[in-house]
Amino acid sequence: MSNTPHTLGDEFPEQMEAIHALKAKSPEFAQVLTEYDEVNDKIHRAEARLDAISEEAEATLRRQRLALKDRIAAALERM
């Protein structure tokens, strides 16, 4: 796998101001951001071979990250 961190700044470089503003206004959005960071960190650790997890578990984490990213994008579109 790529072992490239998918930070929110990498994924939404043009929208970081909006992310910070929405995070301050919405505890629910802030929780989605926290979940994204947690899942992303787990994937990055697995890719770097710091944590041994199965391919199936890693694929599940990738799907979770994508779903969270979609939720973040949708929230930003509603702004």
Beta strands, then each sheet from edge to edge (+ up, - down):
end
